[in-house]
């Protein structure tokens, strides 16, 4: 294998094995820092050795063994500080535990990173670091915070895990549904930050983040195949990601759903997303929030042309979502669908009712602007566009709103 | 591992008889299940005195060390295997005493 080939194998192995190596070491040594540092050292050793020695037959096992050795070396080096407990953990292998429904190490790690006792930002950072293998600068860049700030967040979260003895385990069956919700919220946050990057200095779509969110959600889905909301979130991400290329024009401007060139949509991702949605419908179990959002996206991606969109079904799905998850943002999105089904006037009445709650949200003003434009009220539309532009953070969105405003004449 | 489970009072005042009964039941459960170490209720912070003897002479100051709307109204010290167990007990304790609760591990 040539150098490029080896490099590719290392990158792929990093993606596939990082979380497993960190998880296995965390289980053995009970310390996230040791696990993570040893895993990083093992990968560094692979980068050094594999091009010369060749790729081992089982790269994952090689990495785990190497990382274990690195961890033990590290503990020995620090033996003056190491407590007896760690020494004990080094010298015996845990007896095999009874095989439960869920025994994957990575799942324990996900639930540790997404523990409700940690701040949401810390959950996101830890998940990307310990499961995704992203570096602190990468995570800091993704969320537009200073590297030092992100570093402190991660350090503080790890210290809390250690000091409070936050357990490394999958919660019991009775707690699982509630805790999965938190895990999915973290993954959805990562995806959304990638899909609608919030900074004026970043690309409008952060493909690295959306890809990472999808990869981690696929992992959770493989570990919890029976969970409808996990399937729903994966479908939602796939159907959204499928439209990524069509969503920003060559000049970096947002292209709204109705104006997108649908041949640019990724047919394979759409097919996979539709299949997941159909499977969930066939299950007969009442859908949760992500499944309904996925179903809405399935309706959109089923139309060959924006004019063929089944808006009555979209509104019906939003009605269902409002009952389940009555937030002002859901109400706003429902109003947009109503605007397509019943016209801009009833939609505007619905939107205006949300002002108190959404006055600081750019999409509220953008929606109003569009409805006012369609109602032939250009002056009010212009004012609404101005408010939306002032609040929008995404570069593609700002460019789109500015052009729309300037077209009002 | 030991955790301090603090009861935060945000102006509701003393426990009602129903709350007292629920707290007693919760305490019994802690004892039965081996989580009980110690617990106690505290008077209001009004008659507290702050003592500072770091200097040449001890200084006694009337009032609590920090003025806040919320104050510590009581606490449990519990023994729990890990944070999840402690949090679950704290959730039940919060229900029993009908107050907000803070959980902190001992060093």
HADDOCK unambig.tbl for C-alpha pairs under 7 A between the chains (distance, minus, plus):
assign (segid A and resid 163 and name CA) (segid B and resid 105 and name CA) 6.81 0.50 0.50
assign (segid A and resid 164 and name CA) (segid B and resid 83 and name CA) 5.90 0.50 0.50
assign (segid A and resid 164 and name CA) (segid B and resid 105 and name CA) 5.26 0.50 0.50
assign (segid A and resid 165 and name CA) (segid B and resid 82 and name CA) 5.26 0.50 0.50
assign (segid A and resid 165 and name CA) (segid B and resid 83 and name CA) 5.51 0.50 0.50
assign (segid A and resid 166 and name CA) (segid B and resid 82 and name CA) 6.10 0.50 0.50
assign (segid A and resid 166 and name CA) (segid B and resid 83 and name CA) 4.83 0.50 0.50
assign (segid A and resid 166 and name CA) (segid B and resid 84 and name CA) 6.71 0.50 0.50
assign (segid A and resid 167 and name CA) (segid B and resid 82 and name CA) 6.04 0.50 0.50
assign (segid A and resid 167 and name CA) (segid B and resid 83 and name CA) 6.53 0.50 0.50
assign (segid A and resid 167 and name CA) (segid B and resid 84 and name CA) 6.83 0.50 0.50
